[in-house]
Amino acid sequence: MPEAYIVDAIRTPVGVGKLTGGFAAIHPADLGAHPIDTLVQRGDFDPAAIDDVVYGCLDTIGSQAGNIARTCALVAGLPLTVPGVTIDRQCGSSQQAVHFAAQAVMSGTADLIVAGGVQKMSQFPIGSSYSAGDPYGATDPWSGSPGWIRRFGAGEVSQFASAERIASDWGFSRLDMEEFALTSHQRAAVAQQEGRFDREITPFAGVTADEGPRPGTTLEKMARLGTLRPNGQLTAAVSSQISDGASAVLIASEHAVETHGLTPRARIHHISVLGDDAVNILTAPLPATEHALRRAGMTISDIDLYEVNEAFASVPMAWLKHIGADPDKLNVNGGAIALGHPLGASGARLMITLLHELERTGGRYGLQTMCEGGGVANVTIVERL
């Protein structure tokens, strides 16, 4: 089968906060266009050769509606001939964008694709597309569906409920999760101090670094926060942050590499996706990782680094225990608890950070996975070249 290569990978910093974040006043199309423009400027190839722009985005209402991938491509100055398509696999949308790009290249139907995503949560909070259905009598994807109720009942479908249940099922205390969150902030702070993110970030609108890491946070400060749910254990400290950001990866075929004189940085070694519990929706990374390793003929000991999205601390903590993975290889530069989680852009953000850390450390294989709405998880294994 033809190979799919990662030629370049870049992201904006992640802005955080509803009103104070560095991207709060930026149109999401301009935010999403910036890494595309950067890829083209750095790549020294004819942008008309790009076969497609595949971008992830959730809550595609208002200025995120109307196929924002195409809008971003146009704002980035790409030729009118370059199309774009927006996809929604919830938090894994931009990871799935990379999968679709790799599949197109491997099939021989495309040679050069920009894959990534964009999200402006400061303007469109998570679930805002649900509330947008209020005038039409629909407030979520499940209520009122006899078929759904027959199969799954009428109980709550919520990421917060799932994260709480995972903590309970796996025996994680609030302190356990706060210690994990503290490590995320500490690792991110060290990575920033050492300039580890400098090569993967393209500054934009005066923002030069991720705004989420809190070097001064402590367990004592975390302990003072109220829980997100009555009688629960989760707090904002052990959850990912409201974030704005964009990320883009240039995927190329062997033909494109030769034709345009490109230098591959990594090879897509494995791509897969697996569904799991549709109500306890955050558990899928566990069986999905096992499935991916079997399909790839690998074990977790073959992997040098892993990125597992920190939507909530309980998810990567359960993943570590279930897979028997080395915590020293997980999210070594911090995760979404510290860096933020711009939903539609996070999958590619994880991949970009993973690639750059493999290059920095000389590792060969990296694995990434993330929990996604609907009880789904993508898994990607990349090989640094």
N, C-alpha and C positions, 0 to 999 in steps of 0.2 A: 504494500500500500504506500502511496506517496506520503512524504513527510510533511508535517506542518511545523513551521519554525516561528519562534518569537524573535522578531528583528529589533524591536524597540518597545519600550514601556515607560509611560510617564503619567503622573497624576498631579492635580492641584494639591495644595495643602488642604486639610480638612478644617473648615470653619465650624464653630459650635456656638450655640445660643440662639434664642428666638429673635432677640433684638440687638445684641451686642456683637454677634459673630461678624467676621470680616467680610463675608459674602452676603450679608442680610439685604443689601440694597442692589445686588447684582441679579440680572435676569438669568434664569436657569439656562437658556440657550447660549448665552455668552460664556457662562461657567463651563458648560459642556463642550463648547467649541474650542476652548483654550488648549486642552491637551491634544486635540486633533491637529490644530495649527502647529503646535510644537513638534509633533511627530513628523509632519510634512517638512517643516523648516530644517529639522535635523537630518532628514532622510536623504535629501538630494536625489529625489526621483520625481517623475512627472505625476502630480496628484490625479490626473485623469486616468491613471492606471489603477486607481483604487476601485475595486469591484463593488464594494458595499461598505456602509457604516452600520454596524449592529450595536445598538446601545440599550442598556437596561435602564428602566425608570419605573417607579411605582407611583400611585396616586397621580395619574396623568390627567390632571384637570387644569384649567386656566392656562398659564404660560408653560406648563409641562405637557399639555395636550397636543393633539394634532400631529402625532409622530415626531416627537422631539429629536429623535436621531437625525431625521432629515433636516430639521431646522438647525441643529448644531452643525451639520455638515455645510449648510449654506452660509451660516454665520462665520464659520471657519474659513470661508473663501474657496471651498472646493468647487471644481467645475460643476455646472448644472447637470452633467451626465452622471455624476456620482449619486446613487440613491442612498436611502437610509431606512432602517426599520427598528422600531422600538419593541422590546419584549419585556414580559413581566413573569419572572419566576420568583417573585417576591425577593427576599434578601439575596438570593443567588442569581439575580437577573444578569449582572454583568459577567459573572462566572459562566453562566449559560451562553452569554453572547460570545465569549471566547470559544466555548464548545461548538457553537454553530459555525463560527468562522473556521475553526480547525476542521470540522466535518466537510465544509464546502471546499476547502483546499485539498483535503485528503481524497475527496471524490473526483477532483479534477475539474469541477465546475467553476472554480474561482482561483485566483492567484494571489490577490493582495486585498486584505480586509482590515479595517479598523474596528476593533471590538472593545467595548467598555461600557461606561454608564455615567449617569448624572443624577443628582438628587438635591433638591433644595428644601430641606425639612423645616428650616426657619420660616418659610412661607407656607408650605403645605405639610402640616404635621402628619405623622403616620396615621393611616386610616381616614384621611380627609376625603378620599374618594367614596368611602362609605357614607359619610355625612352628606356628601353631595347628592346622594340618592334620596334624601329626605323628602324633597318636593314631589318625588315620583313614587313614594310609598315603599321604598326599599332602603334599609339601613345597613345591611351586611349581606354577604353572599349566601347565607344558609337559612335564615329565618323565613318561614312560609313555604319551604320546599318539602312537600310530603315525602319525596324520595329520600332526601337527606335525613329527615326525622325517622323514617322507617329503618334506615341503616345505622344511623349514629345517635339517634335520640335528639332531644331538644336542649341538651345541656350547653354550658358555656364553651365556646371555642376561642381560646385566648392564649397569646404568647406568655402573658404574665402567669396565668394559671398553670401552663405547662412548665415554665421555669421553676415555679414553686413546687410542683409535683416532682420534678426531677431531683430537686434538692432533698425533698422528703424521701423519695425512693432510694436515693444513693447515700442518705445519711449525712448530708452536708449541713453543718450549722451555719448560722449567720456569720460567725467569726471565721469559719473556714472560707466562706465566699469573700469576706472582706480582706482576708490575707491574700487571696488570689488577686483581687482587684488592686490591692496595694502593690503587688509585684508587677502588675501590668503598668501602672503609673511609673514605678521605679525604672523598669526596663525602657519605657518610652523616653523618660527623662535622660537616661544614659545615652540612648541612641541619638537624641537630639544634641546633647553636649558633644558627642563624638562625631557629629556630622554624618551619621549613617544614612539619613534620609535625603541628603543634599542632592545626590545624583538622580533620585526618583521623583523629586518634586520640581515642578515648574511654577515659580511664584506668579501670582495673579492678583490684580486689584490691590496691590500693596500688602498682600498677605504672603509671607515668605516661609512660614512654618505652621505645622499643625497646632491648633489652638487648644486642644483638649487636655494634654498631659498636665498633671498637677504635681510638680516635684515636692511641694510642701504638704501634701496630704498625709494623714496619719490614721492609724486604726482608731485613735481616740476621736478624731473628727468624724470618721465614718459611723462610729457607734452612736453619735448624737442624732443621726438622721431618722426620720420616721419611715415606717415600712410603706410599700406601695399599696398593699392590701391589708385590711384588718386581720390581725392574728397571723400575718405572713412573716417571712424572713427576708424577702427581697427589699432592697432600698435602691435609691438612685445610684449609690456608690458602687453597686455590683451589677449595674446595667449599662448598656452602651448609651452614648450621648446623642442628643438631637444635633444633627450635623448637616453641613452642606459640602459638596465636593464633586469632583469628576475625575475619571480615570480612563486611559486609553492604551490599548496594546495593538501593535502592528503585527498581524499574522501573515506569513508569506509561504508560498510554495517553493519547491526547489527551482522551478522555472523562473519565478519572480526573483529569487535570490540571484540567479545567474544573469537574467536579463537586465536587472537594475543595479547590479554590483553591490548587493546588500550583504551584510555580515550577520549571520544568525547568532543569537546569544543563548538560545535554548531551543529544545525540541519538545513538542507536546508528546509525552510518552504514553499517557492514558487519560481518557475522559469517560465518565459514566455518571449516571444519576439514578437515584433509587427512592421510592416512596416508602413511608412507614406509617405510624399512627396518625390518622387525620384529625384527631381531637387533641391528643397530647402531642402537639405538632412539632416540638423541637427535638425529638429523639432521633430523627433520621440519620444524622451524621455517623452514628455508631454502626448500624448495619451497612450503611452505604460505604463506609471505609473498608469494612471487611469484604464486601462485594468487590470493591475496586482492587484491593490487594490480590484477591483470588484471580480476578480477570487479568491482572498484570503479571501474575506469577511471581509476586513479591511478598515479603513480610515487612512488618513495620521496622524491623532492624535494618532493612535496606534503605530506609529513608533518612536523609541527613537533617532535614528541617521540616517542620509542619506548621501550617497556619490554620487554626480552627477559630472561626469567628466568635468573638466574645459578645454575642447579643446579650447574654446574661452569664454570670460567672459559672452557674451550675452546668451549663452546656459543655464547655471545654473540659471542665473538671470531670464530668461523667465520661466524656470521650476518653480522657487519659486513663481512667480506671478500667473502662471496658476494653479498650484496645491494648492496654498494658504498655503504653508509650512512655517515652522518657520526657519528663516535664522540662528538662533543660533544653530540649529541642523545640519546644512549643512557644510560638509567638515571642520569639527571643527579643524583639524590639518593641514589645507591648502589643496590645490588641485593641479592639473597639472600645473597651471600657475606658482606656486612656486616649486613644487616637480618634475615637468617634466612628459612627456607622452611618454614612450617607447611603441609604438603603440600596438604591439602584446602581451605585458606583462601587460598593464595598467588595464585591467579588473580584473585580479587576484590581482594586486597591490591594487586596491580600496577595494576589498573584504578583503584582509589581514589587511589593515589599519582599516577597519570598524570593523572586529572581535576584534582586539586588543583594540580598543577604547571602544567597548561594554564591554569588560572584565575590562578595567580600570575604567569605570564609573558605572558599574553594570547595564547597560541598557539591555533590553530583545530583542527587535527587531531592526534590521537594514535593510535598503533598499538601493540598489545601482542601478544606471542606467547610460547609456552613449550613446551619439550620435554616429552613425556609418555610414560609407559610404554606399550609396545606399538608404539612408532614412530608417534606421532600428534602433531599440533600444532593448537591453536586459534589463530585470528587474529581480533582485534576492532579495528575502527577507530571511534573516537568523535569527534564534532564538538562542541566547546564552544560553548554558546549565550550 
